[in-house]
Amino acid sequence: MSRDASKKRALVLDPSERASETIFGVLMAMSFTGSLSVATAGHQDARTMAIAALGSNLAWGLTDAVMYLIDTATTRNRLVELVRRVRTTPDAAEADALIADSIPEKLADAAGPKVFEVIRIHLLKLPELHAGLDGDDYRGAVGVGLLVVGATLPVVIPFMVMDSVQAALRVSNGLALVTLFLSGWIMGQYASGSPWRAGLAMVAVGSALVAAITALGG
C-alpha cells in the first residue's frame, strides 16, 4: 500500500467511539472514588483505592483491546465472505439480495436496484481481500486500551499526590465531570447536534450511572 493510500485510511475509532471509551474509563474510576468514605478514609486508604481503580481499568482496557480485535476480525471476515459470494454468484439479482442482507434493513429499503448494482460492481472490482489482522488493527487495539486506562488518570492522580482526602475527592470529581462534559461535547459535534447540550447531558447521565454502579457495589 502506498503512503498516500495509507494516509487515506479511516481512523481506527471515530470521535464518538473515542469519546465512549473515555467515558467508560471515567465511570469505572468514579465507581471506585464514589465508594470512598471521606469521613473515615485516610491518605493510605485513598492511595490503595486509587491503585485499585487504576488496576481495574488496566484490566478493562486490556479486555476492550482484545474485544476490538475480535470485532475487527469478525467484521472483516464477513466482508471477505460477502465479496466471495457476490463474485461467485452468476445471477445479478441474487448478488443484489446478498448485498441487501448485509446492510441495515432501513437502508436496504431506501436503496433501489441501481444502488445495489453500483455496490455490486464496486465489490467485483475490489482487489483481493484478506481476513487477517494487520499492524493498524493491533495499533488500534493498543489505542483503545490506552483510552480506557488514560481516562482513569485525572480521576485517581489527586488521591496519589494530595494529603487531604476530602480535597482530593473534590478535585477528582471536578476533573471527572470536565472529562465527561468534553466527551459529550465531542459526541454532540460528531452528531451535528448541540455540543453544549450533549456535554451537559453526558455529565447528568454519567453522574446517574456512577451513583447506580456504586449502589450496586460495582
N, C-alpha and C positions, 0 to 999 in steps of 0.2 A: 504494500500500500504506500502511495506517495505521501510526502509530507503534507501537501495541500489537502489530500483526501483525509489525512489524519486530523487536520485542523477542523474539517467539516463534520467530524463525528459528533453525535449527540452527546450532551452532558450525561455523565453517569447517573446523576439524580437531578430531576428538575427542581426549581426553587421550592415548590410545595413539599416535595418529598424530603428535601434537606431540612426544611423548617419542621416537618413532622418528626424526623429523627431527633432533632434538637429538643423539641417539646417533650418527647418521650424520655430523653435523658434527664431533663429538668424535673419532670414529675416523679421519676424514680428517686432522684436525690431528695426531693422535697418530702417524699413519703418517709424518709429517714429523719430529716430535720424536724418534721412535724410531730414525731413521736418523742422528741427530746423535752424533758421537763426542765424548764428554766429555774424553777424553784429548788429543785433537788440536785440537778446535774452539776458536776464540777468540770473544770477545764479538761481533766483527763477523760472524763466520760464523753465530752464533746469531741475530743480528738478521736476516741475509739469509734464513735458514731460516724465521724467524717471518713475514717478509713474504711469502715464497713460499707458506707454508701458508695465510695469510690470503687471498692472491690465488687460490689453488686453490679454497678453499671459497667465495669470492665467485663464481667461475665455476660451481661446482656448485650454489650457491644459485640462480643465475640459471637454470640448467638445470632444477632442481627446480620453480621457479616456472612456467616455460613448460610443463613436463610436467603440472603441476597444472591449468593452464588447458585443456590438450588433453584430459586425463582428464575434467574437469568438462564440457566441451563434448560429448564423446563420450557420457557418461552421460546428459546432458540430452537430446541428440538421440535416444537410444534410448528414453527415457521418452516424448518427444513422439510418436515413431513408434508406440510401443505404444498410447498413448491414441488416436491417429488410427485405428489398425487395429481397436481394440476398439469404437470409436464407429461405424465403417463396416461392421462385421460383423453381419449380421442374425441369425445363429444364435448363441444364448447359449452353447451347448456349445463352439462353435469359439472364441468370445471367451474362455471359461474356459481353453481349451487354450493360447491365446496368453499368457495371464497365467501359467499354469503353466510355460511355457517360459522366462519372463523372470525366474524366481526360482530359487534353488538347488534342486537335484534333491531333496535330503532334505527340505527344507521343503515342496516341492510334494507329495511323497509323504505327508507328515503332514497336509497340509491337505485337507479334504473339499470336496465341491461347494458347501456353504453358505458356506464361507470364500471360495471363488472368486467366488461370487455377490455377496458383500458388497464384495469388491475391485472387481468389475466395475461395480457400481452407484456406488461412490465415484468411479471413474475417469470415469464418464459425467457426474457432477455437477461435476467439476473445471472451473474457469474456463479460458479459452483459454491454452494454454501456449506459450511462446516458447523457441526453441532457442538464442538468442544468449546471450552472456555479459553480465553486468551489473556494476555497481560493486562489489558484495560479492565477486564472483569475483576481480576484479583486486586488491582489498584482501587477499583470502585468499592470492593468489599472492605478494604482497609479504610477507605474514606467513610463508609457507613459506620464502622466500628468506632472510628475516631470522633465522629459527630456525637454519638451517644456518650462516650467517655468524656469528651471535651465539654459537653453541656453540664457535666457534674461539677467541674472545677469552680465556676463562680459561686456555686451553692455551698461547697464544702470548704473552700480555702479560708473563709473568715474564721471558721472554728479551729483551723490549724495555726493561725497567726495572731488571734486576738485572745486576751486573757479573760475578758468578760463574756460569759456565755450568752447573756441577755443581749449585749451589743452585737455579738457575732450573729445571733439569730436574726436580729433586725436587719443587719447588712445583707445576710444571706437571703432573706425573704425579699428584700428590695431588689437585689440583683436577679433573683429568680423571676420576679414579676416583670422586670425590664426585659429579660430574655424572652419570656412568654409574649410580651407585647410586641417586641421586634419580630418574633417568629410569625405572629398573627398578621403583622403589617406586611411581611413578605408574602404570605399566603393571599392576603387581600389584593395586593398589587398583581400577583400572578393570575388571580381570578378576575382581574379587571373590575374589582369592586372597590369599596371604600377602605383604604388601609387603616384609617383611624378606627372605624367600626370593627374591622376584623381584629385589630390589635386588642381593643378593649374587650371584645367578646372572648378572645383567647385567654386573657387574664381571668375573666369570670369563670370560664369553663375549666381552666387549669386549676384555679383555686378550689372549685367544687370537686374536681376529680381527686385532688390531693386530700381533701377532707374525707372523701369516701374511701380512698385507699388506706388512709391512716386508721379510720374507724373499723375497717375490715381486717386490720392487722397486717397490711401489706408493707 
